[in-house]
Amino acid sequence: MSSTPNFPVQLLLPGAHRASGVMALPGSKSISNRTLLLAAMCEAPSGTSDGTTVHNLLQSDDTDVMLAALIALGVKIDPIANNCFIVHGCGGVFPVGEASIFLGNAGTAFRPLTAALALQNGHYTLDGVARMHERPIGDLGDALTALGANISYLRNKGFPPLKIHPLALNGVGRVQVRGDVSSQFLSALLMALPLLRRGITVEVTGELISKPYVDITLNLMAQFGVSVKRDGWQAFTVEAGASYRSPGKIHVEGDASSASYFLAAGAIGGGPVRVTGVGSASIQGDVKFVEALAAMGADVVMGEDWIEVGRPAGKNLRAIDADFNHIPDAAMTIGMVALFADGVTTIRNIASWRVKETDRIAAMATELRKLGAVVDEGADFIRITPPIAITPNVVIGTYDDHRMAMCFSLASLAGVPVIIDEPKCVAKTFPSYFAEFQKIVS
């Protein structure tokens, strides 16, 4: 379990002009929570009673709630070193058949656990913070119900908290799930389907957003012995007899979403800034964030497990107009780089921002305006015209959203002090973020 640093109610970031240095990334949240669940559901390595050794697991609030949930479900998890755990698989059947589980605001825990538990034969209650009660899950629930799951919503239909009852299996071999609200619905469904041990095809209705995150799911499932057949992005088939087998050990990549803040700092503050733990060999789509930085005029160099970004001396960054449907989380960081670019930046096809930890389109627009930017927002876009000078000593509201806090730290690179309200929210994915950020700026 992680140890959260002490945070002040407000954190003053002094003005800075330069950014350079090397930063070793913490483990990816998306990979960490998927890996924990897959390891919990699998059989032990062939011929052994050992579990799966998970190296470089992210230590944060979101992974803490997944670890706590799995332990509450009877999964044996042994910490063996810093950021390293052995997860003993239960062969697809959780030992505890009745539990109440609190999952905070961790979508990467709530959605996959809902699917996995809905295909058990137990009684489970899943709840989270108030914002989680506003994050939809009904489309995933409908797909699970079509398979015979029995889910009831305890407050508002289609939203947490929810109650899972023993399922009544049917012979359905094809189900549908929406892809245009959250890719986590599809990922959660796919990860749970091998528990049924029969062939099932999932059809995606609507445009599938955040496709790289589905790629992460498919890649990790394959590492645990389950290959999913894909027909474009419209249909995914888990074949009969598929079951999870432990790879013995697995190493969690550095978090590409977290890398975006440091790489953006390199573009804004001249650099070079190098992050290690993620690079050209990554399975995370957010590494494509650097393509946007390059389009804005940054210098980008990439190795197999590192990325370095700087900006040519005497050259300004330039605005872009681009579709960020594939990397919505990292796209928030481009909204901050836009403050330092010449011209108007438009970030398009980001409707999913509305149903994240907060309504990120509204939140970004509000806080960018405080800094002096002119901002237009729509249902699925945000357009940012930078100010002549960024307003100093602005108190940035974070909306209990870790990415808001980390993004807006970059405003201090305009040479102005910035005050981050309730900075503790970064503990969701990156408890040491501000300490690491201060190491590379001056």
Beta strands, then each sheet from edge to edge (+ up, - down):
strand 1: 10-13
strand 2: 19-24
strand 3: 52-55
strand 4: 76-81
strand 5: 84-88
strand 6: 98-102
strand 7: 123-127
strand 8: 150-153
strand 9: 162-165
strand 10: 174-178
strand 11: 200-205
strand 12: 229-231
strand 13: 235-238
strand 14: 249-251
strand 15: 270-276
strand 16: 299-303
strand 17: 306-310
strand 18: 317-318
strand 19: 321-323
strand 20: 341-342
strand 21: 345-348
strand 22: 374-377
strand 23: 381-385
strand 24: 394-396
strand 25: 418-421
sheet 1: 1+ 25- 24-
sheet 2: 2+ 15+ 17- 16+
sheet 3: 4+ 5- 3+ 14+
sheet 4: 6+ 7+ 9- 8+
sheet 5: 10+ 11+ 13- 12+
sheet 6: 18+ 20+
sheet 7: 19+ 21+ 23- 22+
end
